[in-house]
Amino acid sequence: MLRKAVPSDLLALKSVRSSVVENVLGDSARVTNDDYNWFVANPGVAIWEENGDVVGFSAADPRNGNIWALFVAPGFERKGIGSILLAEACTCLKAAGIGRAWLTTDPNTRAEKFYRAAGWEHVGEKDGELLFERSL
């Protein structure tokens, strides 16, 4: 089930984020509680629940067009959840007046293949990651 995140989802979001085996967050100080709280308080976080558990989420930044996060917990990949969450993030950005979205991901990952298959264009690199963009 798709729904918007609420403040009580913060621990679940962090749990999903820390459970992934690719695009692992190397420096946990890079993403703070303030970051999560900002995204939850603004119209940019969608979560996917299965049997009452958060198993995936996406966060879109309406200030700059960035897909800040898209993560699905191990065991729930390849079920279409990521595609639904990505579409929701893009809808959020489009509603905010963003015409072109961008995101970064590690090279040689399932995420890279996922974004390419979804029509995202590799346009360069940013902070050692692949930079993708897509018109909305």
OpenMM code with the backbone's topology and positions (N, CA, C; nanometers):
from openmm import Vec3, app, unit

residues = "MET LEU ARG LYS ALA VAL PRO SER ASP LEU LEU ALA LEU LYS SER VAL ARG SER SER VAL VAL GLU ASN VAL LEU GLY ASP SER ALA ARG VAL THR ASN ASP ASP TYR ASN TRP PHE VAL ALA ASN PRO GLY VAL ALA ILE TRP GLU GLU ASN GLY ASP VAL VAL GLY PHE SER ALA ALA ASP PRO ARG ASN GLY ASN ILE TRP ALA LEU PHE VAL ALA PRO GLY PHE GLU ARG LYS GLY ILE GLY SER ILE LEU LEU ALA GLU ALA CYS THR CYS LEU LYS ALA ALA GLY ILE GLY ARG ALA TRP LEU THR THR ASP PRO ASN THR ARG ALA GLU LYS PHE TYR ARG ALA ALA GLY TRP GLU HIS VAL GLY GLU LYS ASP GLY GLU LEU LEU PHE GLU ARG SER LEU".split()
positions = [
    Vec3(0.0840, -0.1180, 0.0000),
    Vec3(0.0000, 0.0000, 0.0000),
    Vec3(0.0889, 0.1249, 0.0000),
    Vec3(0.0574, 0.2184, -0.0851),
    Vec3(0.1287, 0.3453, -0.0953),
    Vec3(0.0613, 0.4482, -0.0060),
    Vec3(0.1432, 0.5215, 0.0697),
    Vec3(0.0897, 0.6313, 0.1504),
    Vec3(0.2003, 0.7319, 0.1768),
    Vec3(0.1610, 0.8491, 0.2245),
    Vec3(0.2573, 0.9523, 0.2619),
    Vec3(0.3152, 0.9201, 0.3999),
    Vec3(0.4404, 0.9525, 0.4179),
    Vec3(0.5062, 0.9306, 0.5461),
    Vec3(0.4571, 1.0309, 0.6494),
    Vec3(0.4585, 0.9891, 0.7739),
    Vec3(0.4260, 1.0741, 0.8884),
    Vec3(0.5444, 1.0683, 0.9846),
    Vec3(0.5538, 1.1621, 1.0789),
    Vec3(0.6698, 1.1647, 1.1686),
    Vec3(0.6981, 1.0323, 1.2403),
    Vec3(0.5958, 0.9563, 1.2713),
    Vec3(0.6195, 0.8297, 1.3412),
    Vec3(0.6837, 0.7235, 1.2513),
    Vec3(0.6983, 0.7512, 1.1220),
    Vec3(0.7642, 0.6579, 1.0299),
    Vec3(0.9161, 0.6733, 1.0273),
    Vec3(0.9698, 0.7710, 1.0980),
    Vec3(1.1125, 0.8023, 1.0890),
    Vec3(1.2015, 0.6802, 1.1119),
    Vec3(1.1773, 0.6039, 1.2159),
    Vec3(1.2610, 0.4865, 1.2432),
    Vec3(1.2488, 0.3824, 1.1331),
    Vec3(1.1301, 0.3655, 1.0784),
    Vec3(1.1107, 0.2694, 0.9702),
    Vec3(1.1859, 0.3130, 0.8446),
    Vec3(1.1844, 0.4427, 0.8154),
    Vec3(1.2589, 0.4936, 0.7000),
    Vec3(1.4074, 0.4651, 0.7164),
    Vec3(1.4601, 0.4934, 0.8325),
    Vec3(1.6019, 0.4686, 0.8598),
    Vec3(1.6338, 0.3197, 0.8519),
    Vec3(1.5418, 0.2371, 0.8980),
    Vec3(1.5625, 0.0930, 0.8944),
    Vec3(1.5711, 0.0422, 0.7508),
    Vec3(1.4802, 0.0886, 0.6651),
    Vec3(1.4860, 0.0496, 0.5242),
    Vec3(1.6152, 0.0996, 0.4629),
    Vec3(1.6498, 0.2252, 0.4894),
    Vec3(1.7726, 0.2834, 0.4319),
    Vec3(1.8963, 0.2053, 0.4723),
    Vec3(1.9025, 0.1601, 0.5968),
    Vec3(2.0211, 0.0882, 0.6442),
    Vec3(2.0197, -0.0597, 0.6060),
    Vec3(1.9093, -0.1093, 0.5527),
    Vec3(1.8996, -0.2517, 0.5199),
    Vec3(1.9504, -0.2858, 0.3807),
    Vec3(1.9657, -0.1859, 0.2946),
    Vec3(2.0013, -0.2141, 0.1555),
    Vec3(2.1453, -0.2629, 0.1440),
    Vec3(2.1713, -0.3430, 0.0406),
    Vec3(2.3051, -0.3994, 0.0230),
    Vec3(2.3845, -0.3276, -0.0862),
    Vec3(2.3179, -0.2428, -0.1660),
    Vec3(2.3850, -0.1580, -0.2639),
    Vec3(2.3542, -0.0136, -0.2288),
    Vec3(2.4380, 0.0782, -0.2780),
    Vec3(2.4210, 0.2199, -0.2446),
    Vec3(2.4144, 0.2388, -0.0932),
    Vec3(2.5024, 0.1687, -0.0251),
    Vec3(2.5093, 0.1743, 0.1205),
    Vec3(2.5584, 0.3123, 0.1620),
    Vec3(2.4966, 0.3650, 0.2658),
    Vec3(2.5343, 0.4967, 0.3160),
    Vec3(2.6641, 0.4826, 0.3947),
    Vec3(2.7743, 0.5271, 0.3335),
    Vec3(2.9052, 0.5116, 0.3952),
    Vec3(2.9260, 0.6018, 0.5150),
    Vec3(2.8799, 0.7239, 0.5073),
    Vec3(2.8974, 0.8209, 0.6148),
    Vec3(2.7594, 0.8588, 0.6657),
    Vec3(2.7184, 0.7953, 0.7751),
    Vec3(2.5834, 0.8187, 0.8262),
    Vec3(2.5630, 0.9631, 0.8697),
    Vec3(2.6704, 1.0367, 0.8920),
    Vec3(2.6577, 1.1776, 0.9295),
    Vec3(2.6098, 1.2622, 0.8114),
    Vec3(2.6229, 1.2075, 0.6888),
    Vec3(2.5766, 1.2805, 0.5697),
    Vec3(2.4258, 1.2977, 0.5688),
    Vec3(2.3547, 1.2047, 0.6307),
    Vec3(2.2087, 1.2099, 0.6352),
    Vec3(2.1677, 1.2159, 0.7820),
    Vec3(2.1050, 1.3253, 0.8197),
    Vec3(2.0721, 1.3481, 0.9600),
    Vec3(1.9224, 1.3315, 0.9866),
    Vec3(1.8878, 1.3278, 1.1140),
    Vec3(1.7459, 1.3273, 1.1508),
    Vec3(1.6754, 1.4493, 1.0938),
    Vec3(1.7452, 1.5628, 1.0916),
    Vec3(1.6865, 1.6841, 1.0347),
    Vec3(1.6504, 1.6645, 0.8877),
    Vec3(1.7369, 1.5925, 0.8137),
    Vec3(1.7064, 1.5637, 0.6728),
    Vec3(1.5776, 1.4830, 0.6625),
    Vec3(1.5698, 1.3739, 0.7352),
    Vec3(1.4489, 1.2904, 0.7317),
    Vec3(1.3268, 1.3715, 0.7737),
    Vec3(1.3401, 1.4457, 0.8815),
    Vec3(1.2268, 1.5234, 0.9316),
    Vec3(1.1806, 1.6266, 0.8297),
    Vec3(1.2759, 1.6910, 0.7606),
    Vec3(1.2376, 1.7896, 0.6596),
    Vec3(1.1552, 1.7228, 0.5496),
    Vec3(1.2038, 1.6105, 0.5006),
    Vec3(1.1324, 1.5432, 0.3920),
    Vec3(0.9960, 1.4914, 0.4360),
    Vec3(0.9863, 1.4414, 0.5582),
    Vec3(0.8564, 1.3941, 0.6075),
    Vec3(0.7593, 1.5107, 0.6227),
    Vec3(0.8092, 1.6260, 0.6668),
    Vec3(0.7228, 1.7428, 0.6906),
    Vec3(0.6806, 1.8117, 0.5613),
    Vec3(0.7490, 1.7813, 0.4533),
    Vec3(0.7191, 1.8441, 0.3241),
    Vec3(0.6633, 1.7380, 0.2293),
    Vec3(0.6001, 1.7789, 0.1253),
    Vec3(0.5279, 1.6816, 0.0419),
    Vec3(0.6190, 1.6017, -0.0506),
    Vec3(0.7145, 1.5298, 0.0070),
    Vec3(0.8064, 1.4582, -0.0800),
    Vec3(0.8381, 1.3165, -0.0399),
    Vec3(0.7778, 1.2588, 0.0636),
    Vec3(0.8096, 1.1219, 0.1047),
    Vec3(0.6880, 1.0320, 0.0864),
    Vec3(0.7083, 0.9286, 0.0082),
    Vec3(0.6062, 0.8257, -0.0088),
    Vec3(0.6627, 0.6960, 0.0471),
    Vec3(0.5782, 0.6191, 0.1115),
    Vec3(0.6237, 0.4897, 0.1615),
    Vec3(0.5345, 0.3795, 0.1062),
    Vec3(0.5917, 0.2609, 0.1015),
    Vec3(0.5175, 0.1415, 0.0635),
    Vec3(0.5157, 0.0491, 0.1836),
    Vec3(0.3956, 0.0054, 0.2186),
    Vec3(0.3776, -0.0863, 0.3312),
    Vec3(0.3307, -0.2227, 0.2820),
    Vec3(0.3797, -0.3250, 0.3465),
    Vec3(0.3327, -0.4618, 0.3269),
    Vec3(0.3008, -0.5161, 0.4653),
    Vec3(0.1774, -0.5564, 0.4865),
    Vec3(0.1350, -0.6128, 0.6155),
    Vec3(0.1699, -0.5217, 0.7337),
    Vec3(0.1564, -0.3913, 0.7136),
    Vec3(0.1813, -0.2954, 0.8196),
    Vec3(0.3264, -0.2556, 0.8391),
    Vec3(0.4180, -0.3131, 0.7610),
    Vec3(0.5607, -0.2801, 0.7715),
    Vec3(0.6034, -0.1937, 0.6534),
    Vec3(0.6814, -0.0907, 0.6809),
    Vec3(0.7380, -0.0075, 0.5743),
    Vec3(0.8499, -0.0872, 0.5091),
    Vec3(0.8373, -0.1115, 0.3774),
    Vec3(0.9386, -0.1895, 0.3054),
    Vec3(1.0052, -0.1091, 0.1944),
    Vec3(0.9631, 0.0143, 0.1759),
    Vec3(1.0259, 0.0993, 0.0759),
    Vec3(0.9809, 0.2425, 0.0916),
    Vec3(1.0635, 0.3339, 0.0407),
    Vec3(1.0247, 0.4747, 0.0427),
    Vec3(1.0998, 0.5524, -0.0631),
    Vec3(1.0404, 0.6633, -0.1018),
    Vec3(1.1053, 0.7584, -0.1913),
    Vec3(1.0865, 0.8972, -0.1336),
    Vec3(1.1848, 0.9817, -0.1589),
    Vec3(1.1776, 1.1199, -0.1132),
    Vec3(1.2228, 1.2104, -0.2267),
    Vec3(1.1385, 1.3061, -0.2600),
    Vec3(1.1677, 1.4012, -0.3669),
    Vec3(1.1836, 1.5399, -0.3060),
    Vec3(1.2791, 1.6151, -0.3579),
    Vec3(1.3062, 1.7486, -0.3071),
    Vec3(1.2475, 1.8532, -0.4019),
    Vec3(1.1328, 1.9121, -0.3648),
    Vec3(1.0679, 2.0094, -0.4535),
    Vec3(1.1442, 2.1409, -0.4658),
    Vec3(1.2504, 2.1588, -0.3869),
    Vec3(1.3299, 2.2815, -0.3962),
    Vec3(1.4235, 2.2790, -0.5161),
    Vec3(1.4721, 2.1581, -0.5533),
    Vec3(1.5739, 2.1523, -0.6585),
    Vec3(1.5549, 2.0398, -0.7594),
    Vec3(1.4481, 1.9608, -0.7475),
    Vec3(1.4210, 1.8561, -0.8446),
    Vec3(1.4940, 1.7258, -0.8222),
    Vec3(1.5553, 1.7097, -0.7077),
    Vec3(1.6324, 1.5891, -0.6769),
    Vec3(1.5446, 1.4781, -0.6206),
    Vec3(1.5653, 1.3569, -0.6714),
    Vec3(1.5099, 1.2390, -0.6048),
    Vec3(1.6128, 1.2059, -0.4970),
    Vec3(1.5831, 1.2454, -0.3751),
    Vec3(1.6776, 1.2345, -0.2640),
    Vec3(1.6951, 1.0907, -0.2182),
    Vec3(1.5897, 1.0127, -0.2267),
    Vec3(1.5977, 0.8740, -0.1806),
    Vec3(1.4969, 0.7877, -0.2546),
    Vec3(1.5384, 0.6649, -0.2830),
    Vec3(1.4490, 0.5609, -0.3336),
    Vec3(1.5105, 0.4287, -0.2901),
    Vec3(1.4495, 0.3666, -0.1916),
    Vec3(1.5039, 0.2433, -0.1348),
    Vec3(1.3929, 0.1434, -0.1096),
    Vec3(1.4238, 0.0182, -0.1394),
    Vec3(1.3321, -0.0927, -0.1141),
    Vec3(1.4106, -0.1971, -0.0351),
    Vec3(1.3508, -0.2456, 0.0722),
    Vec3(1.4171, -0.3420, 0.1606),
    Vec3(1.4455, -0.4732, 0.0871),
    Vec3(1.5557, -0.5393, 0.1238),
    Vec3(1.5854, -0.6704, 0.0659),
    Vec3(1.4665, -0.7656, 0.0843),
    Vec3(1.4430, -0.8442, -0.0192),
    Vec3(1.3304, -0.9364, -0.0178),
    Vec3(1.2055, -0.8796, -0.0817),
    Vec3(1.2056, -0.7487, -0.1049),
    Vec3(1.0893, -0.6842, -0.1662),
    Vec3(1.1232, -0.6228, -0.3013),
    Vec3(1.2473, -0.6433, -0.3480),
    Vec3(1.2874, -0.5922, -0.4782),
    Vec3(1.2178, -0.6710, -0.5886),
    Vec3(1.2145, -0.6116, -0.7069),
    Vec3(1.1621, -0.6760, -0.8279),
    Vec3(1.0139, -0.7126, -0.8176),
    Vec3(0.9406, -0.6347, -0.7391),
    Vec3(0.7967, -0.6551, -0.7264),
    Vec3(0.7190, -0.5326, -0.7753),
    Vec3(0.7910, -0.4364, -0.8343),
    Vec3(0.7264, -0.3166, -0.8848),
    Vec3(0.7168, -0.2034, -0.7838),
    Vec3(0.7609, -0.2273, -0.6612),
    Vec3(0.7520, -0.1258, -0.5560),
    Vec3(0.8386, -0.0047, -0.5906),
    Vec3(0.9609, -0.0291, -0.6349),
    Vec3(1.0501, 0.0809, -0.6710),
    Vec3(0.9931, 0.1663, -0.7828),
    Vec3(0.9315, 0.1031, -0.8815),
    Vec3(0.8718, 0.1781, -0.9928),
    Vec3(0.7573, 0.2664, -0.9444),
    Vec3(0.6758, 0.2144, -0.8542),
    Vec3(0.5645, 0.2924, -0.7992),
    Vec3(0.6179, 0.4101, -0.7184),
    Vec3(0.7190, 0.3849, -0.6362),
    Vec3(0.7763, 0.4915, -0.5534),
    Vec3(0.8462, 0.5972, -0.6381),
    Vec3(0.9139, 0.5552, -0.7445),
    Vec3(0.9791, 0.6508, -0.8336),
    Vec3(0.8747, 0.7376, -0.9038),
    Vec3(0.7681, 0.6768, -0.9512),
    Vec3(0.6613, 0.7529, -1.0161),
    Vec3(0.6002, 0.8531, -0.9193),
    Vec3(0.5823, 0.8146, -0.7945),
    Vec3(0.5262, 0.9046, -0.6937),
    Vec3(0.6199, 1.0233, -0.6681),
    Vec3(0.7502, 0.9961, -0.6612),
    Vec3(0.8474, 1.1044, -0.6416),
    Vec3(0.8436, 1.2017, -0.7597),
    Vec3(0.8357, 1.1480, -0.8810),
    Vec3(0.8297, 1.2333, -1.0000),
    Vec3(0.7010, 1.3151, -1.0019),
    Vec3(0.5907, 1.2559, -0.9606),
    Vec3(0.4632, 1.3278, -0.9526),
    Vec3(0.4741, 1.4439, -0.8543),
    Vec3(0.5390, 1.4203, -0.7422),
    Vec3(0.5594, 1.5255, -0.6419),
    Vec3(0.6388, 1.6416, -0.7012),
    Vec3(0.7459, 1.6085, -0.7724),
    Vec3(0.8289, 1.7141, -0.8316),
    Vec3(0.7535, 1.7902, -0.9402),
    Vec3(0.6812, 1.7174, -1.0226),
    Vec3(0.6049, 1.7830, -1.1291),
    Vec3(0.5008, 1.8772, -1.0704),
    Vec3(0.4350, 1.8351, -0.9623),
    Vec3(0.3349, 1.9199, -0.8964),
    Vec3(0.3983, 2.0459, -0.8377),
    Vec3(0.5274, 2.0391, -0.8061),
    Vec3(0.5995, 2.1543, -0.7526),
    Vec3(0.6524, 2.2453, -0.8637),
    Vec3(0.6232, 2.2100, -0.9888),
    Vec3(0.6663, 2.2930, -1.1001),
    Vec3(0.8034, 2.2583, -1.1551),
    Vec3(0.8582, 2.1454, -1.1148),
    Vec3(0.9891, 2.1025, -1.1637),
    Vec3(0.9711, 2.0391, -1.3012),
    Vec3(1.0530, 2.0800, -1.3963),
    Vec3(1.0429, 2.0264, -1.5319),
    Vec3(1.1407, 1.9145, -1.5606),
    Vec3(1.2502, 1.9111, -1.4843),
    Vec3(1.3528, 1.8089, -1.5069),
    Vec3(1.4046, 1.7619, -1.3711),
    Vec3(1.3923, 1.6335, -1.3466),
    Vec3(1.4373, 1.5745, -1.2201),
    Vec3(1.5787, 1.5189, -1.2354),
    Vec3(1.6472, 1.5064, -1.1224),
    Vec3(1.7803, 1.4469, -1.1249),
    Vec3(1.8003, 1.3594, -1.0012),
    Vec3(1.8956, 1.2678, -1.0133),
    Vec3(1.9304, 1.1802, -0.9019),
    Vec3(2.0703, 1.1270, -0.9239),
    Vec3(2.1276, 1.0710, -0.8196),
    Vec3(2.2578, 1.0068, -0.8300),
    Vec3(2.2479, 0.8658, -0.7739),
    Vec3(2.3365, 0.7799, -0.8232),
    Vec3(2.3454, 0.6432, -0.7720),
    Vec3(2.4848, 0.5894, -0.7983),
    Vec3(2.5199, 0.4873, -0.7236),
    Vec3(2.6499, 0.4243, -0.7439),
    Vec3(2.6533, 0.3533, -0.8791),
    Vec3(2.7713, 0.3503, -0.9427),
    Vec3(2.7834, 0.2789, -1.0703),
    Vec3(2.7801, 0.1271, -1.0492),
    Vec3(2.7439, 0.0576, -1.1557),
    Vec3(2.7436, -0.0889, -1.1583),
    Vec3(2.6543, -0.1510, -1.0516),
    Vec3(2.5382, -0.0932, -1.0330),
    Vec3(2.4421, -0.1439, -0.9353),
    Vec3(2.3098, -0.1762, -1.0051),
    Vec3(2.2245, -0.2479, -0.9342),
    Vec3(2.0901, -0.2724, -0.9862),
    Vec3(2.0163, -0.1402, -1.0040),
    Vec3(2.0440, -0.0447, -0.9150),
    Vec3(1.9792, 0.0865, -0.9255),
    Vec3(2.0154, 0.1541, -1.0572),
    Vec3(2.1416, 0.1477, -1.0960),
    Vec3(2.1820, 0.2070, -1.2240),
    Vec3(2.1018, 0.1449, -1.3380),
    Vec3(2.0922, 0.0133, -1.3392),
    Vec3(2.0164, -0.0556, -1.4443),
    Vec3(1.8679, -0.0174, -1.4384),
    Vec3(1.8142, -0.0063, -1.3185),
    Vec3(1.6741, 0.0310, -1.2980),
    Vec3(1.6450, 0.1681, -1.3579),
    Vec3(1.7304, 0.2671, -1.3269),
    Vec3(1.7074, 0.4024, -1.3775),
    Vec3(1.7233, 0.4093, -1.5290),
    Vec3(1.8218, 0.3401, -1.5828),
    Vec3(1.8390, 0.3381, -1.7281),
    Vec3(1.7157, 0.2771, -1.7952),
    Vec3(1.6665, 0.1662, -1.7404),
    Vec3(1.5485, 0.0991, -1.7974),
    Vec3(1.4236, 0.1865, -1.7867),
    Vec3(1.4213, 0.2732, -1.6859),
    Vec3(1.3060, 0.3619, -1.6656),
    Vec3(1.3151, 0.4892, -1.7494),
    Vec3(1.4189, 0.5008, -1.8327),
    Vec3(1.4291, 0.6141, -1.9232),
    Vec3(1.5101, 0.7322, -1.8725),
    Vec3(1.5804, 0.7143, -1.7613),
    Vec3(1.6651, 0.8220, -1.7103),
    Vec3(1.7930, 0.8279, -1.7929),
    Vec3(1.8426, 0.9491, -1.8150),
    Vec3(1.9606, 0.9722, -1.8980),
    Vec3(2.0830, 0.9981, -1.8099),
    Vec3(2.1889, 0.9198, -1.8334),
    Vec3(2.3148, 0.9418, -1.7628),
    Vec3(2.3804, 1.0654, -1.8233),
    Vec3(2.3980, 1.1709, -1.7401),
    Vec3(2.4501, 1.2980, -1.7916),
    Vec3(2.5865, 1.3354, -1.7348),
    Vec3(2.6412, 1.2538, -1.6455),
    Vec3(2.7715, 1.2844, -1.5888),
    Vec3(2.7889, 1.2200, -1.4533),
    Vec3(2.8753, 1.2827, -1.3742),
    Vec3(2.9023, 1.2331, -1.2397),
    Vec3(2.8918, 1.3472, -1.1402),
    Vec3(2.8573, 1.3107, -1.0179),
    Vec3(2.8467, 1.4085, -0.9091),
    Vec3(2.8910, 1.3386, -0.7816),
    Vec3(2.9935, 1.3914, -0.7181),
    Vec3(3.0435, 1.3364, -0.5921),
    Vec3(3.0742, 1.1871, -0.6022),
    Vec3(3.1325, 1.1453, -0.7146),
    Vec3(3.1726, 1.0063, -0.7325),
    Vec3(3.0593, 0.9113, -0.7690),
    Vec3(2.9408, 0.9645, -0.7920),
    Vec3(2.8271, 0.8813, -0.8307),
    Vec3(2.7817, 0.9191, -0.9707),
    Vec3(2.7040, 0.8311, -1.0322),
    Vec3(2.6474, 0.8607, -1.1626),
    Vec3(2.5328, 0.9596, -1.1461),
    Vec3(2.5276, 1.0579, -1.2334),
    Vec3(2.4224, 1.1584, -1.2324),
    Vec3(2.3250, 1.1291, -1.3456),
    Vec3(2.1986, 1.1135, -1.3112),
    Vec3(2.0936, 1.0880, -1.4084),
    Vec3(1.9929, 1.2016, -1.4056),
    Vec3(1.9333, 1.2299, -1.5210),
    Vec3(1.8274, 1.3298, -1.5320),
    Vec3(1.7154, 1.2756, -1.6177),
    Vec3(1.5982, 1.3354, -1.5998),
    Vec3(1.4809, 1.2968, -1.6795),
    Vec3(1.3832, 1.4122, -1.6839),
    Vec3(1.3299, 1.4379, -1.8025),
    Vec3(1.2224, 1.5371, -1.8144),
    Vec3(1.0968, 1.4798, -1.7512),
    Vec3(1.0199, 1.5686, -1.6889),
    Vec3(0.8968, 1.5232, -1.6243),
    Vec3(0.7791, 1.5536, -1.7115),
] * unit.nanometer
topology = app.Topology()
chain = topology.addChain("A")
for resn in residues:
    res = topology.addResidue(resn, chain)
    for name in ("N", "CA", "C"):
        topology.addAtom(name, app.Element.getBySymbol(name[0]), res)
